[in-house]
Amino acid sequence: MQLQSRADAIQSRRDNERAERARKESTLSDTPKRVLIQEEGPREGFQFEKNFIPTKRKIELIDRLSQTGVDHMQIVSFVSPKAVPGMADAEEVARGVTPRPGVTYSALWLNTQGFERALATGVIDVKGTTILSASPTFLKRNQNRTPEAQLQAQHEIVTLYKDRGIEVERGGIMAAFGCNFEGDIPPARVVDLVGQHLDLAAEQGISLRYILLADTMAWATPLSIKRVLGAARAKFPDVEFALHLHDTRGMGIANAFAGLEMGVRRFDSSVGGLGGCPFAGHAGAAGNVCTEDLVFMCHEMGIETGVDLEALVDCARLAEDIVGHPLPGSVMKGGGLDGLRARAKAREAAPQ
């Protein structure tokens, strides 16, 4: 046991050294010129609310968001209504939206039953995802599976996707930065899971566009973002990584900045900071990094998003009205800077 612990410590130190080298090599030149944002507020947010949100109001927010320039929204979860009562009306929501050209409406599902429900709506853009977890304990609580069973299940669902002609777009790793039940997650474990995703893809004859690293329980800090991404990029330099960040400890926007510095251009976010994870085992679990805060930061850094910030702020205020309690977003309260800049310039130009 001591020998194994010593070996694990040595491996962990090597992983940290490799990640640190990758971090030092990564400079602001890695910062992307444009980011791709997947809005998750309607799904992540409404499934976490204690009170059921009326279907019409869910649809209202989705339709408003589709007018902001956000071009990809995850709007519902096709999961057990007993486990997640807030998504009991998933079909009604999906069929009730007014599709906007250029906007993709996607959904979450965890098994073949959920997949079949999504497909049956005729509205959801169905793309396959393979999902693994860096925390066996969280996986057991979330899906009642062991890591071995989960990997086998991914092979089975990929076979189903292929039979149905569905593209398998990405891989996902839950609890990639830490777990409320297991503690810190070694970067080496995440790197190993990236390898499992790629091996699965190779065995199935598919190609993943990118791999999503999910900070499911908000353990990430800017340092751990760079360590995990650095280790993963060092081992798999040709793989694109995306981030799903939660804001329980106020680190969401700082972690997004760290991701941008490491070249990440795909982010999940949630309007107003809606949401949380119902299986995280933490009463204070918060939603994804706030969409309008992320968009504001990107614009101030000269990074394009394609999103109208003011229209997005209006949606954040609408979301707050719908849920009936304050949301944590900052820019929805403080506003952007363009209006203040314009007024300051006008004052300078005015005759004295």
Secondary structure, DSSP 8 states (H G I E B T S, - for coil): -HHHHHHHHHHHHHHHHHHHHHHHH--GGGS-SB-EEEE-IIIIITTT-SS---HHHHHHHHHHHTTTT--EEEEEEES-TTT-GGGTTHHHHHHHS---TT-EEEEEESSHHHHHHHHHHS-S---EEEEEES-HHHHHHHHS--HHHHHHHHHHHHHHHHHHT--EEEEEEETSS-BTTTB---HHHHHHHHHHHHHHHHHHT---SEEEEEETTS---HHHHHHHHHHHHHH-TT--EEEEEB-TTS-HHHHHHHHHHTT--EEEEBGGG----TTSS-TT---BSBHHHHHHHHHHTT-B----HHHHHHHHHHHHHHHTS----SHHHH--SHHHHHHHHHHHHS--
